[in-house]
Amino acid sequence: MSYENILYAVEGPIARVTINRPDKMNALNDATLGELKDAFTKAGEDDAVRALLITGAGEKAFVAGADINELLAEAGSAEGAIRVSTTGQDVFRLLEQLGKPSVAMVNGFALGGGCELALACTLRTASSKARFGLPEASLGIVPGYGGSQRLSRIAGPGVAREWVLTGDMFGADEAHRVGVVNRVFAPEELEEGTQKLLKSIVTKGPVALRFCMDLVLSGWDLDQTQGEALEAEYFGKAALTEDMREGMSAFLEKRRPEFKGR
């Protein structure tokens, strides 16, 4: 598939996906969502890719939201609006459940669908100038790409209610304070800081990373006892992998492990 609205490049073990509509503040439209779905699928199927970096082109926006003109045209009925919502949800769920860590590098506005895309990533870094928000209520609608659900799980229902009900924008420091953002960097240090974080992740065992992400994601809906039982199950699965034997051997031999993802 050729891309018109995104850029896709594999840099070593990292697949870089850039929403490339700077003249539209990288707004998400149906075509862009289709390209993102293809890129996420491609990264998931590429054994050489161990993590994804998601960002927006230019300095102003990560993704400033959905394409309002297209949204207005397609969401003229309940059925049309539901289709728009579920299309975006499907793409973001694919990313969230890909089995490979993803980091949203937020370089500017991450509003509406852009904030929801960032929330679907495993981790989030942000420029100190970045701004986050879910302003849908200001347009007479609600978040449609999973934002109300993921924000509540990531930052708690109190934060989710405030963000969704006010539609306000929040700076990177506030987003970091409530747990939405993992790390904040000065604008000129964002790329380097994000790459350092990603490089730390991709040196770990790929199977272990997938298991860890599955545990956190699945644990949202379990009580403590059920969650611990699931953890023990995954611990047993990990013990049977080649990566476990390599990791343990490397530790004892005081060398860097060479994980194969098996």
Protein Blocks (a to p, Z undefined) as FASTA:
>chain_A
ZZfkbccddehjbccdddddfknoopacfklmmmmmmmmmmmmmmmkbgbdcdddedjkb
cbecdcfklmmmmmmpfklmmmmmmmmmmmmmmmmmnopacddddfbdcehjlmmmmmmp
mbdcddfkbccddfklmnopacfehmmmmmmmmnojklmmmmmmnopacdfklmmmnoma
mbdcdfklmmmmmmmmmmmmmmpcfklmmmmmmmmmmmmmpcfklmmmmmmmmmmmmmmp
mklmmmmmmmmnopacddehZZ
